[in-house]
Amino acid sequence: MSRSSFTPNSASSENSTEPEVDAGIEQTRRTLLLGALASTACLGCSPPARAGEDPPGSDERPQKGDVLVFSEGDKEGKLITAADVPAGGPPIHAWPKDPNTSVVRSASRLNEILIIKLDPAELDEKTRARAVDGIIAYSAICSHAGCPVTAWVKSDVGDQEVFKCMCHNSEYDPRAGAQVVFGPAPRRLAALPLALADGSLSVAGNFIGKVGGAQPG
């Protein structure tokens, strides 16, 4: 009696379990299929940008049409206007910025620029041609060992103020195309032609001359 009552219960239990097992298998199949379809769809996807990764174009050299922004100080990242550049110095340190993408080209230290305003009458002909109302721009990287040019001081060999690299005391005269007037630097600083766009300074052409140091420090 007990056996006859047990048998139907066992059969019923087995029958009720089978649909659950089938449903689980079917769900697994659907999950695998959806995963495969998603993977296939993303074969052509671009990899996501990693946190902290420099945006495209940020390491490219200044290009015609780029605007100039402050690279340091309270106004860092803001557009530089002609009125921002003090007559007679000191120079302003700047980065080029793509006006279309808003990318600041600060991923390479070789893109930092010195901007200074001098009396146009003091500039030689070639330098004046690259200037805007006496405002001229040069690479901020010393041509000797690639140190930053940070000082605006009276020259060791004359009465005028000049750019000076404090690493090895190379001096450059911005009035004459930033030619070397003192120290071990082998060549002048690269010059950057300027223009004025809506009151803000912009790049009028590529660097003239080689940017960066000739030898390690």
N, C-alpha and C positions, 0 to 999 in steps of 0.2 A: 504493500500500500504506500509505504513511504517512498519506495523506488519509483512507482508510477506517478506519484505527485512530484518528485524531483526532476524527472526527465522532461516534462513539458516546460518547467521553469528554466532549465538549462538551455533548452532549444530557444526559448523566448529570449533569454539573455544574449545568446550568440547572434540571433537575428537582429536584435536592437543595436548591437555593437557594430555590425558590418556597415551600416550606412554612415556611422560616425567616422569609421576608418576611411571609407571611400571619400567622404567630404574632406577629410584632412589631406588625403593624397591630391585631390582635385585643387584644393587651395594652394598646396605647395607647387603644383604645376603652373597655376596661374601666376604665382609670385615669381617663379623662375622665368616664365615667358615675358612678363612685364620688365623684369630686370634686364633680360637680353635685349629687348626692344629699346630700352632706355640707353643701354651701352652703345648699341648700334647708332642710335640717333645722335649721340654725342661724339662720335669718332672724329667729326670735323670741327668740334667746338674748340675755341681758343682756351688755353689754360688761364685760370683766374690770376689776376695780379697779386703778387705776394705783398704782405704788409711791409711798408717801408721801402718798397721798390721805386726807383726813380722813374718818372713818367717818360714816355718816348719823346726824344728831342731835347731833353734837359742837359745832355752832354755834347750837343752839337755846337759848333762855333757860331758866333754872332752872324746873323744873316740880314740882308738888306730888308728894311721894314721893321725890324725888331725895335721895340721901345727899350728904354733904360730905366732900371729901378735901383733904389738904394740897396746895397748889399749888407749894410750894418747900421747900427744905431737905432734911435727911436722911430725913424721913418723906413726901416727895413721893409722892402717889398713894394714901397710906394713909387709911383712914377716920378721921374726927375724932370723938372721944368727948367727952362733957362734961368728963371729967377732964383732957383735953388742953389745955383753955382756961384760961390762968392768970388768977386773980382780979386785977382792976385793970389788966390789960394786960401787955404790949403785945398788939395784935390779931394774930390768925392769918390768913394769906392762904389762901383756899380756892377750889376749883372744885366745881360741882355734878356729880354722877355719876348716871347712870341705873342703878338697881339691877337692872333686868331685863336690860339689854344690856351692862352694865359699860362703857358709853361715857362717858368724861369729857368734859364740855362745855367743852373748853378751846380750841376752834377760833376762838372770839371772845373778845378781851380784855375785852369788855363783860360777860362772865360771871364775872369774878373778884370774890371776895367778901371783905369784912373781917368777922371774927368776934371779938367781945370779951366778956368777962365783967365786969360791974359790980355793985355793990350794988343789988339790986332797989329799995331805998328811995330811991335816987338817980334812978331812971327816972321820967319822966312817965307818965301813965296809958296813953296810946296806945302808947308804946314798951314798957312793961311787958307789955301785952297780946300783943305780938309776940315776946316773949322766952321763954326756958326757963331758969328758975333764975338769972335775971340775964344770961343769954347772949343777945346780940343780933347781928344781921347786917345789913350794908349793902353797897351796891355799892362797889367799890374804885376807881371811876373818877370823877375830879373833874368836877363839873357846869359848870365854867368852860370849860376848853379840852380836857378829856378826858385829862389826864395821870393817871398812877396816884397814888393817895393812899397814901403810904408811911410817913409819920412819926406817932409818938405822942409828943407833946411838950406842955409847959406852954403854955397859950394866951398870946398877946400881949396879950390884953385881960382876963385873969382868972387865978385861981390853980389852976384845974383843967386836967388834961391833956385834949387833944383830938386828933382826926385832923387831919393837916395835909398839904396838897399842896405839895411843895417847888418846883413850877414857878412859881406866882404867889402863894404864901403863903396860899391860902384855908384856913380852919379850920372844922371841923364838930364840934358837940357831940353825941356819940352818946347822951347821957342824955335829950336832947330831940329825938329823931327825926332826929339828924344835921343839925340846922338850922345855917345859916351864922352864925358868930360873928365872923369876920374875913376880909377879903380880897374879891376881885372875883367870887367864885362867885355866880351869880344865884339858885340854889335849893339845897335840901338834897340830900343823897345819897339815892338810892332805897333803901328798906328792904326786907328779905326776911324774912318771918315764918318762925319756926323751930318744930320739934317734936323730940321725942326718940323714936327707934325702936331698941329693943334696945340701949340705951346709947349709940348713935351719933346725932349730930345729923342731922336731915333737914329738907327744905324743906316748909313747911306751906302755901305759897301763892305766887302770882306776885309779882314785884317790885311794890312800892307806890311810884309815882313814876317819872319818866323817868330812864332810864339813859344816861349819856354826857354829853359836853360840849356847851355851847350855842354855842360859837364856836371857830374854829381857833386853835391856839397861836401 
